[in-house]
Amino acid sequence: MRRKYFITAFLMTTIASPLALNIMLLPPILGLPTLSGLFEPLSELHSAIPDFLEILLSIFLYISVPGFLFLYMWYVFIKKSVFSVKVSENSTEGTTVDAGKAFAPIIAGKVYFILIWIITFGASGYLMDATASHFFAALAFPYLLVNAVLDFGGIIEFFPVVVIAETAVIFFVFLFAKIRTKSRLIYGKKRLIPISVIVVIFAVIGLQFYGKSQRVLSADSSIQQFREMDNIYFIEKEFGRPLEVGNKFTKLDEPAEIEIKADYPILDGATAAYPVYAAMAQEIYIGLDVDTFGEYVSCSKTEAAYKHLAEGKADIFFGAQPSDEQMAYANSKGLELVKTPIGREAFVFFVNADNPVNSLTTEQIQNIYQKKSTNRKSFGGNNEKIIPFQRPGNSGSQTIMEDVVMKGKFLPEPLMEENAGSMGGIIDEVALSMGGIIHEVALYRNYTSAIGYSFRYFATQMNPNVNVKLLAIDATLPTVENILNGTYPLTVDVYAVTAGQPEGNAKELIDWILTEQGQRFVEKCGYVGL
């Protein structure tokens, strides 16, 4: 068997074939007619020269490219490979071919790409995030455009299917060439090696997809989904803009006891706290208008807001206590986070309104989230698998979940979900990044067996919904009375946090919040006073 065959067949399967697939993807990316619409404009060809040119280009890309590849593979198999040698000069029969040696260069190239996929897919926790996608794109460069389309389309896990389908086509041409030349394949004992490799690869891919299925929750448009408002835009869509006439932010019943007319403290914080501290600033910051207000009061959400505080981009953070990581980041900047309680809040768990379970103990919740209790039948519900949702790491509610509820106990990886990025401008996007998929914690989908958590203010004031209900924890409901008397077990403080001891107008603002008028205002906003 010719040495040239090994080199040619290997290069064909690792470079030529993937590049041909890339070219075939150009019509839909460039907006050219696809196969289903190729012949629709034919009746108007006499008056539509541009359409005619588009059709010709599409025909070339869709037919000529794979046709050329087919002919090239045929040429490799027939003229330059194993099927080109006759048994004798007068024989009409083709040569006898060792199947293992003939298939080796074909399999080797495809196994290389599959192994890259397995490594990067597994290392990324079965999510192929931006870092994994960059690494994968570099090592599987011949499939660059294929990867980009799959990535931006949210179906990057279909890459092995593409490779397997492509390999099947190559084998079809190989076997067709074998029949055409009347050659005979022989199978030695060594064939068990590539067969074993293929079986192991398929087994690993199967296990990976099983692991992914245990973490990734498929979107279901029929199931109501609840998300925290992502940023100020969504909050102000509900409340209006601060200082805007007719907005729904809480107002004082009498003039504020303090006024800040210059050197306004820059405020940032958690989503659930924004309607409170924005309302305070609306009452106390004098001299601002609708447009300039945002220069001093923003909502970056907990993780980014704590980072802004440590970097001096914010003067006061409003929300839940910082995580260990957030405190460590501040310490790395030579700062100490000072927490001043300004109100009380309940950390709540909620389920579907039709779920018959009304109360859980703290231990039961710990068991649910540690996957020790997986069926709600154990708690008086139906025979259904419990779906425990979590919040993103370093968010305020996730920090409370880890520190107050789990009390440092191991918390398994959360369910994940995937949102595909836009397909618009894909050529430019590919040049910038292969990480087009946004992977995030599946915040909450209202399945009958689902359970989620947040703060009472968000669940009852910012995003009330009749389709969910709050659970009693240790037989105690998260009412204002139970928060005040301390009987609700998951009562937490809401903080005004500063990098170091508060000074100047930042101290004036925090001191006012702790006055009788300030505490009445906190309660009027929906929190519970100290």
URPESUL-V877824 format. One line per field, one symbol per residue. phi: phi as a letter, one per 40 degrees, with the letter a starting at -180 (. if undefined). A space follows every 50 residues. Layout:
phi = ???
//
This chain:
phi = .ccccdccccccccbccccccdccccdcccgcdcdcbcbccdcbccbbcd ccccccccccccbccccccdcccccccccbbcccbccaccccccccbccc cccdcccdcccdcccccdccccccggbfcdcccccccccbddcdccdccc cccgbdccddcccccccccccccdcccccccfcbcbbccccccccccccc ccccccccccccccbcbccbccbcbbbcccaddccccccgcdgccgcccc bccadccbbbbafcccbaicdccdcccccccccbcbhcbdccdccbbbbc gdcccccccccgcacbbbiccccdcccccccccgbbcbbbcbababcbbb bdcccccbabcdccccccccgcbbbcccbgcccbccbccbbcdgcccccc dcccccfgcdbcdccbabbcccccfcccccccacccccbacccabcccbc baaacdcccbbcacaccbbcccbfgbcccdcccccgcccbcbcbbbbbcg ccbfcccdccccdccccccccdccchcbcc
//
